[in-house]
Amino acid sequence: MDLFEYQAKELFARHGVPVPEGAVAGTPEDARRVATDLGVPVVVKAQVKTGGRGKAGGVRAAPGPASAEDEARRILGMDIKGHIAETVLVESATVAVEEYYAAYLVDRANRCFLAMASTEGGMDIEEVAANRPEALIRMEIDPLTGMTASAAHELLSRAGFPAEVREAAAEVLVSLWRVMVEEDALLVEVNPLAWTAGGAILALDGKVSLDAGAAFRHDHAALAGQEGDGGLESRAHAKGLNYVKLDGQVGVVGNGAGLVMSTLDVVAQAGARFGGVRPANFLDIGGGASAQVMADSLEIILSDPDVRSVLVNVFGGITACDAVADGIVSALGLLGDRGMGRPIVVRLDGNNAELGRQILSQAGHPAVHQITTMDGAADEAARLAAA
């Protein structure tokens, strides 16, 4: 379960991680009241579970209550990468002398806890890792000893943190480790971790993903109750769909998690030949492919403004391909105009595949392009997305 920034900061404060003073607001008037209570210049930040808020205009400075109300009015309802900002975080503005990065995560590939730190915070850490991997220092953490003060100092020294910052930053790292283990988190990330003009270390942003499998050990019901943000993932979850939003242009629908993951890979490979086109989502319809399931799936995917084409990749097993084809035809009928305008590449294989292809051919829907192979379908979907 991913948390909003304000929820992550509530956990941070509970475990002794210093954060700016602030509160969440659901209306422009609420934002004005929070800013009035704080009595200082503030920052108004869209609460959505995705990155890139600043570039999208979802983070705005406000010198006083009136401007905080105005900025909240601009931000509330904003669509940021398919996530709708239904609330904002209004918090005291902080002037950072330097910005750093710190995170813990469960490294599944190496079966360990991993700590990461960098002096290049406040920017896209994936970009730093790709272009300057030496600037992102990694350290495995022994789960029996955890992140001790000495280990924190070692990590900060290796990462090049200034000597005068390390003591305060080490205390923050130890506190963040408590968040990681005591809340059963899979990811705890601060970007940026700011060193202020007053010599304080503050977590100016926060990202936390909790392990849903450990929910029975915690009282996270309040956090789960606020999970929805009106975005595509929340809407898909409400329809019972296993959907994850990605930053790409080819919508993907498949039956079975393994097949969908493989489809994402081949779309990415094909997209590299067409200007870097990438998958826009993960969507697994499982064993069912009724008209309503297909309609819901296509509606969610086509609601993503980044999607330029859709790839439906289905291997008929328990659900035969003719039933899938009937579902696609019925879904496009249910969607009406919403199903037009963007091409839908369909690859059917397995049980009753030929009959399924005949059904789609007879329907003659102008948006549907049939391809018989997985690689060919991925190529076609990427080509159409790049056109």
Secondary structure, DSSP 8 states (H G I E B T S, - for coil): -B--HHHHHHHHHHTT-----EEEESSHHHHHHHHHHH-S-EEEEE--SSS-TTTTT-EEEESSHHHHHHHHHHHTT-EETTEE---EEEEE---EEEEEEEEEEEETTTTEEEEEEES--SS-HHHHHHH-GGGSEEEEE-TTT-S-HHHHHHHHHHHT--HHHHHHHHHHHHHHHHHHHHTTEEEEEEEEEEEETTS-EEE-S-EEEE-GGGGGGS--HHHHHT---SSHHHHHHHTT-EEEE-SSSEEEEESSHHHHHHHHHHHHHHHTTTTS--B-EEEE-TT---HHHHHHHHHHHHT-TT--EEEEEEEESSS-HHHHHHHHHHHHHHHGGGGSSS-EEEEEEETTHHHHHHHHHHHT-TTEEE-SSHHHHHHHHHHHHH-
